[in-house]
């Protein structure tokens, strides 16, 4: 019997056809004749202790003008599915958290959730990396302006960024000589009410902010080095960076090996590590991207590797 796979995502009409990673997963599932069920966050609910949703059968297409077709919709228990991909993009807000509560219940009913709902809540993309201090550049997470200024004084050249940002938004390169340091700290911490992250600046950003995809603890052989645009300190593609596909370095493999057991323990089946130079800077767990770019540059089928891992886990349960 075909595997029934659900996907919780942003409206499929709004995705960027030429690079969307979730589309790659849907195409792969369709090529395996899996039954695909599409859901928005607002489609999920709990009734009498049971996780349910309005599910719509989805047929993905490899056509830039028509990349999906909807079939019948039904209101059903999530436990009728074998697995669910949680692919809603940030922001990580209260609606995201509420969705993980519904997925928690589905998981308790036997559905394999990628990634584990509790870990989606617990593992903030930026703070999670601090669990591995030996892999990180000197880092401080604080709302205290005095601590942040002292960090800038010690390291002189630093990056300041919000804990809930994505796509390079609100990332500042600053330091103890910057006359705007105080206002940057006030802005990011909302005048001391919200923690921000400070990291010592890593000059190797000029060679790229590498996105390394990890599937059930095993890294994909190639990564995407996101090179900052001229005059930029951010490599994010959304901030104008350009992507270069390259094989993982020895140091990249070392980092992956050191985080492997924790990722597996937390049920983080599909993860994106961000590495600059020799340092781990973020661990992306909510909706990792760059599948399409790496596939195109290295001739890999990353979605195939992911669904192989999902299928293996489903077999292990039976």
Beta strands, then each sheet from edge to edge (+ up, - down):
strand 1: 4-9
strand 2: 35-39
strand 3: 44-47
strand 4: 50-60
strand 5: 68-77
strand 6: 83-87
strand 7: 112-114
strand 8: 139-142
strand 9: 157-162
strand 10: 172-175
strand 11: 196-200
strand 12: 209-215
strand 13: 218-219
strand 14: 222-227
strand 15: 242-247
strand 16: 270-276
strand 17: 279-284
sheet 1: 3+ 4- 2+ 1+ 6+ 7+
sheet 2: 3+ 4- 5+
sheet 3: 8+ 11- 9+ 10-
sheet 4: 13+ 12- 14+ 15-
sheet 5: 13+ 12- 16+ 17-
end
